[in-house]
Amino acid sequence: MFQGPGPCCVATVVTFCATGHRHIDILKIDIEGWEFETLSTLITSYISAGQPLPFGQLQLEIHIWDKTFTELLHWWQLLESAGLRPFMSEVKAVGRDVHLTCSRSRI
């Protein structure tokens, strides 16, 4: 069984297995910067065991502020080696929206 980087990951997988589930259609993840370490550990464990991922699609918010291009590329290639492919991209422009709000309030 997968042993993730922390109790939350282990508890989720234990609950998933204990209830008899073996596959998730869509897995949505937003873990505020921990997606690189968590998914690397998860995906590597399935690749090493020669098993398919237990989910069909992955909806993921990526936080890349402290990552170099090389780190992002290596991680992205790991996801692709497990059969994952990007099918949508959305830029979250929070900084731009905050700036516009502040500018309007000064007028």
C-alpha positions in Angstrom: 0.0 0.0 0.0 1.1 3.6 -0.7 2.8 5.3 2.2 2.6 9.0 1.5 4.5 11.9 3.0 2.1 12.5 5.9 -0.8 11.2 8.0 -3.4 13.0 5.8 -2.2 11.1 2.7 -2.1 7.8 4.5 -5.5 8.3 6.0 -7.1 9.1 2.7 -5.6 6.0 1.0 -6.5 3.8 3.9 -10.1 5.0 3.8 -10.2 4.6 0.1 -9.0 1.0 0.3 -11.0 0.1 3.4 -14.3 1.0 1.7 -13.5 -1.3 -1.2 -12.8 1.3 -3.8 -10.1 0.6 -6.3 -10.4 3.5 -8.8 -11.3 7.2 -8.7 -12.7 8.8 -11.9 -11.6 12.4 -11.1 -9.1 13.3 -8.4 -9.0 17.0 -7.5 -6.0 18.2 -5.6 -5.2 21.7 -4.2 -2.6 21.3 -1.5 -0.9 24.7 -1.7 2.6 23.9 -2.8 2.8 20.3 -1.6 1.7 18.9 -5.0 5.3 18.3 -6.2 6.4 16.2 -3.3 3.1 14.4 -2.7 2.5 13.5 -6.4 6.1 12.5 -6.9 5.9 10.1 -4.0 2.5 8.8 -5.1 3.2 8.3 -8.8 6.7 6.9 -8.2 5.2 4.2 -5.9 2.8 3.1 -8.6 5.4 3.2 -11.4 7.8 1.2 -9.2 5.2 -1.4 -8.5 4.2 -1.6 -12.1 0.7 -0.7 -11.3 -1.6 1.8 -13.1 -2.6 5.0 -11.2 -5.8 4.6 -9.2 -7.4 7.6 -10.8 -8.5 8.4 -14.4 -8.2 12.2 -14.4 -6.3 14.6 -12.2 -7.5 18.1 -11.6 -4.6 20.0 -10.1 -3.7 23.5 -9.0 0.0 24.0 -9.4 2.1 26.5 -7.3 5.4 27.0 -9.1 6.7 30.1 -7.4 9.8 28.5 -5.9 10.5 26.0 -8.7 13.0 26.3 -11.5 12.1 25.3 -15.0 14.3 22.2 -14.7 12.5 21.1 -11.5 9.1 21.7 -13.1 10.1 19.9 -16.3 11.4 16.8 -14.4 8.2 16.7 -12.3 6.0 17.1 -15.4 7.8 14.3 -17.2 7.2 12.0 -14.2 3.4 12.8 -14.5 3.6 12.0 -18.3 5.5 8.8 -17.7 2.5 7.6 -15.6 0.2 8.3 -18.5 -1.1 11.8 -17.4 -1.5 14.4 -20.1 -2.6 18.1 -19.7 -5.9 19.0 -21.3 -6.6 22.4 -19.8 -4.8 25.4 -18.4 -6.1 28.3 -16.5 -4.0 31.2 -15.3 -5.0 32.5 -11.9 -4.3 36.2 -12.0 -4.9 37.1 -8.3 -2.2 39.8 -8.3 -3.6 41.6 -11.3 -7.1 41.5 -9.8 -5.9 42.9 -6.5 -4.0 45.7 -8.3 -7.1 46.7 -10.3 -9.3 46.8 -7.1 -6.7 49.0 -5.4 -6.4 51.3 -8.4 -10.2 51.8 -8.6 -10.5 52.6 -4.9 -8.0 55.5 -5.3 -10.1 57.2 -8.0 
